[in-house]
Every structure is written in structure tokens, then in C-alpha cells.
Amino acid sequence: MLFSVKAIVAITVLAGFASPVLAEAPGTLAPVSATAALVSAVPAPGFATSVGATMVQAPVVQALPIEPAYHTVGTGMASYYGRELAGNRTASGERFDPSDLTAAHRTLPLGSKVRVTNPRTGDSVVVRINDRGPFHGNRLIDLSEAAARQVGIRAAGSGIVEIAVAGD
């Protein structure tokens, strides 16, 4: 699987320590598995080694988050449901909160992460499927009010969107 990487990991030896350093390389493509992690050097607070008259911070390696791959599911009409349903139970059993980034879909598994994109503006949001629907008209997905606002269809009440499901 290929991911766009904006940095290359290089190894620098400083006072006998191998220190990972990030070097700029915009637009580079590097093969990375979904479980791989990139590293960056972060000094450990209060941990230093004396080399002659110089104090050298020892690096701490931290994993950088890797965005999951998204697979396009379809394009269609999205609507939103808002405050009138606040507090009602969803198909997942939780209470609906219009300020959460959630959505209803007829067939996607509950708990799925879905990227919803407005193709007209390029605005997108990642939502979690927690309910079933929409059951009216030719609608593809029902968004929470917060998700509809972020994708730019809140004012109109509905709009064309592309949806893609997270997965490997």
C-alpha cells in the first residue's frame, strides 16, 4: 500500500547515539504497511548525557499516526437530522447527539468510520456509523447536524456527497 509521506527518516549519529531526524521531502511516495509507524526524535524531558562540556539530549522515538486507507462506496444524496431527534436511541443503542460526528446508513456496519466529501467544495468529515437509515427517498446517508455543517450541506438541508469507508 502506498502512502504520501512528507518526510524521510534519516539516521544521524550524535555523540555515539543514533538519532532519527526528519528531513523534508514533499510529495515523496513510500511503501508503508497499515501497521507501520514513522518515527521522529523527541527529547526526553530531564534525560541528558554529558559529552565533554556539552549536554546531549537522548531521543525518544514516538509513532506518528497513519491515516487509514478509505475505499469509495458511492455518491448520492445526503441529508441531516438535527435537534428534533436529540436524545433518541440509535440502532447502536447510544443516544443521538446532533453535535457528535455520526451518521446513519442502511447497510454499513455499525461503528464503521466513513469519510463524507462534498464534491462541489472538497469539504470532508469523518463520521462514525451509529444508526440505520435514511428510509425516505433516494438518500444515501443521514448525517448529524455537526457533520452536515462541516461538509457544507447544513444550510441547504441536503446535498450530493461521496462516501468512502475506512479499512485496509
Helices and strands as residue ranges (DSSP letters): E 2-14, E 17-31, E 39-51, E 54-63, E 70-81, G 83-85, E 102-104, E 113-117, E 124-131, E 139-144, H 145-151, E 158-166
